[in-house]
């Protein structure tokens, strides 16, 4: 028995998605009654439709930012030296401190000798001088200043090693399970490593949580102490859709580049680690981005917090419960397969009051042809209290039939 949800039951944006019909699957609901809800699937899983570009990098990954679908990858979970890609994590921690009120952009930081002596790329701060947090951040983001990274780490945590421990705590919270940081710069250390997948996670977190600060990654050049340095991400000039993120290079790590681009409202994140030259990391990153934009498309069939169906509730002060996804549901599919999309609602059986907003009451399952591509929790979008004794008694009788 299958019941199609008519367009009149769908939230306003859904007429843009006319072929996605949600169906109540009674048989699936019975199965759910015998077992707990399965875990959410689909996010972060590979979906190969055309042969992706062949790269000479040690590891790479291409991610759709909204749907969290991996479009191309190679050695994406292999531990690699991140070099200055580390500074994406460093920036995330500092942005978090700013958001939590522990720091302001106008705070002045006294440059220590350790920061001043840090090897590698620099913004040329001077020992004993005071520099604002904002200037240090721009010096780290645009100029890839190792000296700025250490100065920020010392301002936040007192020492760079203490800051690295804070980096690792945030990394674990973000699900970066294959990363370990021992410094704020990315200078080589055998215990300092990450993966393309983990780097993509923190990059996405910066874009999602700190959009205003993320705009700094597109700054073409920055001048400090009368020294102007250009952004090392050459894709910013070669591709107008690219607005970040960070380069990295050491002799051991090779040439690395994390890129993010937005075209027609759709964002991709590319991570390339361990290429042989700056030209190669730029070409590989551009090839990945072009591949993702050309061969895939992303849709938002269901906005978060808007109902896709109303389910019967037993023993409540109301009979019907609006349900839908808690967050925006995005789906990435091979380009041209839009008409093959379908979805169904698999509700839990016998929803009994009381029900609280956010309670999981089923799953929305999306398929492409015969292949399931994602399932997300369907949650209650209203509170329903227990009904009176008479109402509960009547519902008990009605359930029998």
C-alpha positions in Angstrom: 0.0 0.0 0.0 1.5 3.3 -1.1 0.3 6.8 -0.5 1.7 9.7 -2.4 2.1 13.0 -0.7 0.4 15.6 -2.8 2.0 18.9 -3.7 -0.5 20.6 -1.4 1.1 18.9 1.6 4.6 20.0 0.6 6.4 23.2 1.7 6.4 26.1 -0.8 9.9 25.5 -2.4 8.9 21.9 -3.4 7.0 22.8 -6.6 10.5 23.5 -8.0 11.1 19.8 -7.4 8.0 18.2 -9.0 9.3 14.7 -9.4 10.3 14.1 -5.8 7.2 12.4 -4.2 7.3 11.2 -0.6 5.6 7.8 -0.1 4.5 6.1 3.1 6.0 2.7 3.0 3.9 0.6 5.4 6.0 -2.5 5.0 9.2 -0.6 5.9 7.4 0.9 8.9 6.7 -2.6 10.2 10.3 -3.5 9.8 11.3 -0.3 11.7 9.0 -1.5 14.6 11.3 -4.5 15.1 14.6 -2.7 15.1 16.0 0.7 16.0 16.3 3.3 13.3 19.3 2.7 11.1 22.1 5.3 11.0 22.0 8.2 8.5 23.7 7.2 5.3 24.8 9.0 2.2 26.6 12.1 3.6 30.3 11.9 2.8 30.0 8.8 0.6 31.5 8.6 -2.9 29.3 8.9 -5.9 31.2 8.2 -9.1 29.4 9.0 -12.4 32.2 9.8 -14.9 35.8 9.0 -14.7 37.3 11.7 -12.4 40.5 13.5 -13.3 43.7 11.5 -12.9 46.0 13.4 -10.5 49.6 12.8 -9.5 48.9 14.1 -5.9 49.5 11.8 -2.9 45.9 12.4 -1.9 42.9 14.4 -2.9 39.2 14.8 -2.3 36.4 16.8 -4.0 33.4 17.6 -1.7 30.0 19.1 -2.4 29.7 21.6 0.5 26.0 21.5 1.0 25.2 17.8 0.6 28.5 16.6 2.0 28.8 14.1 -0.9 32.3 13.1 -2.0 32.5 13.4 -5.8 36.1 12.3 -6.3 38.8 11.0 -4.0 42.1 9.1 -3.8 43.9 8.3 -0.6 41.6 10.7 1.1 42.0 9.1 4.5 45.8 8.5 4.3 47.8 10.5 6.8 49.9 13.1 5.0 51.9 16.1 6.0 49.6 19.1 5.7 52.3 21.8 5.6 50.6 25.3 5.8 47.2 23.7 5.3 47.6 23.5 9.1 46.8 27.2 9.3 43.2 26.4 8.3 42.9 24.6 11.6 44.8 27.4 13.4 42.4 30.0 11.9 39.4 27.9 12.9 40.5 27.9 16.6 41.2 31.6 16.6 37.8 32.3 14.9 36.2 30.1 17.6 37.9 32.2 20.3 36.6 35.4 18.7 33.1 34.0 18.5 33.2 32.9 22.2 34.3 36.4 23.3 37.7 35.3 24.5 39.4 37.5 21.9 38.7 40.6 19.8 40.1 41.7 16.5 41.4 44.8 18.1 43.4 43.0 20.8 47.1 43.8 20.6 49.6 41.0 20.7 53.2 41.5 21.8 55.4 39.6 19.4 57.7 37.1 21.2 61.1 36.1 20.1 59.9 32.6 19.4 57.3 34.0 17.0 59.8 36.3 15.4 62.3 33.6 14.9 59.9 31.1 13.3 61.2 29.7 10.1 59.5 29.6 6.7 57.0 32.1 5.2 56.6 35.3 7.2 54.5 38.5 7.5 57.6 40.1 9.0 56.4 41.1 12.5 59.1 42.4 14.8 60.0 41.1 18.2 58.7 43.2 21.1 56.2 45.1 18.8 52.5 44.9 19.2 50.3 43.7 16.3 46.5 43.5 16.3 44.8 40.1 16.1 43.1 41.2 12.8 46.5 42.0 11.2 47.9 38.7 12.4 45.0 36.8 11.0 45.3 38.4 7.6 49.1 37.9 7.7 48.5 34.2 8.3 45.7 33.8 5.8 46.9 35.9 2.9 50.7 35.9 3.5 50.9 32.4 5.1 53.0 33.9 7.9 54.4 31.3 10.2 55.4 34.1 12.6 51.8 35.3 12.7 50.6 31.8 13.4 52.9 31.4 16.4 52.0 34.9 17.7 48.3 34.0 17.5 48.8 30.7 19.2 50.7 32.3 22.1 48.0 34.9 22.5 45.2 32.3 22.7 47.0 29.6 24.8 50.2 31.0 26.2 52.4 28.6 24.3 52.3 27.0 20.8 52.3 23.5 22.3 49.3 24.3 24.5 47.5 25.8 21.4 48.2 22.6 19.5 46.4 20.7 22.2 43.4 23.0 21.7 43.6 22.4 17.9 43.4 18.7 18.5 40.3 19.1 20.8 38.5 21.1 18.1 39.6 18.6 15.5 38.1 15.7 17.4 34.9 17.7 17.8 34.7 18.3 14.1 35.2 14.6 13.4 38.8 14.9 12.2 39.7 11.5 13.5 42.9 11.0 11.4 44.6 14.3 12.3 47.1 15.3 14.9 48.7 18.7 15.3 51.8 19.6 17.2 52.2 23.2 16.0 50.3 26.1 14.5 52.3 26.5 11.3 52.6 23.1 9.6 56.4 23.0 9.9 57.5 19.3 9.6 57.2 17.0 12.6 56.6 13.2 12.4 53.6 13.5 14.8 52.0 16.3 12.8 49.6 14.9 10.1 46.2 15.1 8.6 44.2 13.8 5.6 42.4 15.3 2.7 39.1 14.3 4.2 39.9 15.9 7.6 41.2 19.1 5.9 37.9 19.3 4.0 36.0 19.0 7.2 37.7 22.0 8.9 37.5 24.0 5.7 33.7 23.4 5.5 33.4 24.4 9.1 35.1 27.7 8.6 32.8 28.5 5.6 29.7 27.4 7.6 30.4 28.9 11.0 32.4 32.0 10.1 31.3 33.4 6.7 32.5 36.9 7.4 36.0 35.8 8.3 36.0 33.3 5.4 35.8 36.3 3.0 39.4 37.1 4.0 40.6 34.1 2.1 39.8 35.9 -1.1 41.9 39.0 -0.3 44.4 39.3 -3.2 47.3 40.9 -1.3 48.1 42.2 2.2 50.6 44.9 3.2 52.2 44.9 6.7 55.2 46.8 7.8 55.3 48.4 4.3 55.9 44.9 2.8 53.2 43.8 0.3 52.7 40.1 -0.3 50.2 38.5 -2.7 47.9 35.7 -1.8 49.6 32.4 -2.7 46.5 30.8 -4.0 46.8 31.5 -7.7 43.4 30.1 -8.5 41.9 33.3 -7.1 43.1 35.1 -10.2 42.6 32.2 -12.7 39.0 31.3 -11.7 36.6 34.1 -10.6 34.4 31.5 -8.9 37.2 30.6 -6.5 37.2 32.5 -3.2 39.6 30.4 -1.0 41.2 28.7 0.7 44.9 27.9 1.4 48.2 26.8 0.0 50.8 24.7 1.7 54.3 23.6 0.8 57.4 22.0 2.4 59.9 19.7 0.8 58.5 16.7 2.6 54.8 17.5 2.1 55.1 18.7 -1.5 52.7 21.3 -2.9 49.2 21.4 -1.4 46.1 23.5 -2.1 42.6 23.6 -0.7 40.2 25.5 -3.0 36.6 26.4 -2.7 34.5 27.8 -5.5 30.8 28.8 -5.8 29.0 28.7 -9.1 25.3 29.4 -9.5 24.7 29.0 -5.8 26.5 25.7 -5.5 29.8 25.3 -3.6 32.5 22.7 -3.9 35.7 22.2 -1.8 38.8 20.6 -3.4 41.7 19.3 -1.4 44.9 18.4 -3.2 47.9 17.3 -1.2 51.4 16.3 -2.2 51.9 17.4 -5.8 55.2 18.1 -7.4 54.9 21.9 -8.1 52.8 25.0 -7.7 51.6 24.7 -11.3 50.5 21.1 -10.7 48.5 21.8 -7.5 46.8 24.7 -9.3 46.0 22.5 -12.4 44.8 19.6 -10.4 42.6 21.7 -8.2 41.0 23.4 -11.2 40.5 20.0 -12.9 38.6 18.7 -9.8 36.4 21.8 -9.5 35.5 21.7 -13.2 34.7 18.0 -13.0 32.4 18.5 -10.0 30.5 21.4 -11.5 30.2 19.9 -14.9 29.0 16.4 -14.1 27.0 16.9 -10.9 24.1 19.0 -9.7 22.8 19.7 -6.2 19.2 20.2 -5.2 17.5 21.1 -1.9 14.1 19.3 -2.1 13.2 19.9 1.5 14.0 22.9 3.6 14.8 22.2 7.2 12.0 22.7 9.7 9.1 22.6 7.1 6.7 19.7 7.1 6.6 17.1 4.3 3.7 15.1 5.8 1.4 14.9 8.8 1.3 11.6 10.7 -1.4 10.2 13.0 -0.7 10.5 16.7 -2.5 8.4 19.2 -3.6 9.6 22.7 -2.7 13.2 22.1 -4.5 16.5 22.4 -4.1 16.7 18.6 -4.5 13.9 16.0 -1.9 15.0 13.4 1.9 15.7 13.8 3.8 17.7 11.1 7.1 16.0 10.3 10.1 16.8 8.2 13.9 17.2 8.2 15.4 19.2 11.0 17.9 20.8 8.6 17.9 21.6 4.9 18.1 18.4 2.9 20.5 18.6 0.0 21.0 16.0 -2.6 23.9 15.8 -5.2 23.2 13.6 -8.2 24.8 13.1 -11.7 23.8 15.9 -14.0 20.8 15.1 -16.1 19.3 12.6 -13.6 16.8 15.0 -11.9 13.8 13.1 -13.2 15.0 9.8 -11.7 14.8 11.2 -8.2 12.2 9.9 -5.8 11.8 9.8 -2.0 9.6 8.2 0.6 8.8 8.7 4.2 9.4 5.7 6.5 7.5 6.5 9.7 7.9 4.7 13.0 4.6 2.8 13.8 2.1 3.9 16.4 3.3 7.4 17.4 1.9 7.9 20.9 1.7 11.2 22.7 3.4 13.0 24.3 5.7 14.0 21.4 8.3 16.8 21.6 9.7 19.0 18.8 12.7 17.3 17.3 11.8 13.7 18.3 12.7 11.3 15.5 9.6 9.8 14.1 10.9 8.1 11.0 13.2 8.7 8.0 13.1 10.4 4.7 14.8 8.1 2.2 15.9 9.4 -1.2 16.6 7.2 -4.2 18.0 7.7 -7.6 16.4 5.1 -9.8 16.8 1.9 -7.8 19.7 3.1 -5.7 19.3 4.6 -2.3 21.5 7.7 -2.0 20.6 9.2 1.4 18.4 8.8 4.4 17.9 11.4 7.0 15.8 11.5 10.2 12.3 12.8 9.9 11.5 14.7 13.1 8.5 16.1 14.9 7.9 19.7 14.0 5.5 20.4 16.8 4.8 19.5 20.4 1.8 17.3 21.2 0.7 16.8 24.8 -1.2 13.8 26.1 -4.9 14.1 25.6 -7.5 13.6 28.3 -8.7 10.2 29.6 -11.6 10.1 27.2 -9.5 10.9 24.2 -6.9 8.3 25.1 -9.6 5.7 25.6 -11.2 6.4 22.2 -7.8 6.3 20.5 -7.1 3.0 22.1 -10.2 1.5 20.6 -9.5 3.1 17.2 -6.0 1.6 17.1 -7.6 -1.9 17.2 -9.2 -1.2 13.8 
